[in-house]
């Protein structure tokens, strides 16, 4: 009797593994959660406060973000379809996509895989297209809250 239950549990375990593998191999949409990241916010704020240029790689490293090759910035409000079309992540579902209460969303990618997606608050970033690790990050203190300019490397 015990061996019958052991076989059933093994079969159920294999079925679960096959189902999980199917979802991971394109059987369903990818879901990315957009999170708060005060460490990254602080790394960008330091550029504005110090008035010294850094590379985006230095800012990301200070925030503990690694394994990315390009970074995008989207201003709020934005649509999920706009994000997916712009960065090549079709059918990705974005959890916590802001409609208000944030300046934008910073998305770090490696290839077409999302490494990190972060809400951006003040100071806001000025980036059109994508940036790479060697992109210059400079203070652009025009306005009450200031802005961080990030050098674009492509669209």
N, C-alpha and C positions, 0 to 999 in steps of 0.2 A: 504494500500500500504506500509506503514512504517513497519507493522508487517511482510510482505513478505520479505523486505530487511533485517530486523532484523534476521529472520530465516535463510536467505542465509548467512549472516555474521557469525551466530552461527555455521552453518554447515561447513563453510570454516575454522573457528577457530578450530573446533574439528578435521577436516581433517589435519590441520597443526600440531596440538598437537600429533595426532597419527603418522604422518610422522616423527616428531622429536623424539618421543619415540622409534620408530622402529630403527632409526639410532643410538640412544644411547644404545639400547639393542642388539647390534651386527648386525644391519642391514647394516653397512658399516665399513670401517677401521677407527681406531683411529688415529688422527694426533697429533703429539707432535712437538712443536716449540723449537728448540735449541737456547738459548739466551745468550747474553753477561751478565756477572754478576761481575762487578768490586768489589762488596762488598765481595763475596766469594774469588775472586782472592787475595784481600787484606788480608783476614783472613789466607790464606795459606802462603802468602808472609811474614806475621808476624812470623810464625814458623821458616822460613828460616832466617829472620833478627835477631830474638831473640836467635835462637839456642836452644830453650826450647821445649821439647816434649809436645804435647797436645793430647787429644783424638779427634777422628773425630767428635764426638758429640759436643765437645766444639767449634771446628772450624765451624761446621754447625750452631750452635746456634749463634755464633758471626756474621754469615752471614744472620741470620733470616730464616734459612731453618729448618722446623719442619715437623713432621708427616711422617718420612721416617724410614725404618728398615734396608736398605742396600744401598750401593753406589758402582757403577761400574765406571771404567775408560777405555776408548778406545782411542788408539793412532790413529792419522791421518796418512795416509788415511784409511778409513774404509768403509765398505759396510752396507747398511741398513739391508740386510739379515743377516749379521754377528751379528749386534747389536740385532736384534729380536731373533735370535737363542740362543744367549748367555744369554739373560735376560728373555726369555719366554714371549715376547710381540709380538707374531706372528701377521702379517698383520698390524702392526703399521707403519704409514708413518712418516718419520722424516723430518721436514722442517728445512732448513739451515744446513744440514749435511755437515760439512766442508770437502774439499778435499785438501786444503792448507790454510795457513794463521793462523793456530792454532796448538797447540801441541796435543790436544785431546779433548774429550768430557767427562764430568762428568755427570752421570745419577743417580739420587736418586729415589729409589722405595719404595713403601709401598705395600707389597704383589706383585702382578703383575701390579700395577698401577704406572705410572710415576708421581712422585711428582715434579721433576724439572730436566731439561736437560740444561747443561751449557757448553759453549765453554771454553776450558782451554788454557791459554797462559802461558808465563814464569812466575814463575818457573813451570816446568812441574812436574806432579805427577808420581810416580813409584808405581803402584798397579796392581797386577795380580790376577784376580778373583774379589771378592767383599769384601767390608769392612763394618763394623757395627759401631754403635755409640761408642763402647768401643775400637775400633782399635786405635793403637798408630800412631801418625803423628809426624815424626821427620825430621829434616834438614839433608840432605845428600849433602853437598856443593861441591861434585866432579864435576868439569867442570866450565866453565865460567859463566853460568847462574844459576847453582845450581839446585838441585832436591829435591822434598819433597817425602819422603818415607812414604807410608801408609800401615799399617799391614793388610794383607789379612786374612779373616776369612773363606773363602771357595771359591769354583769355581762356 
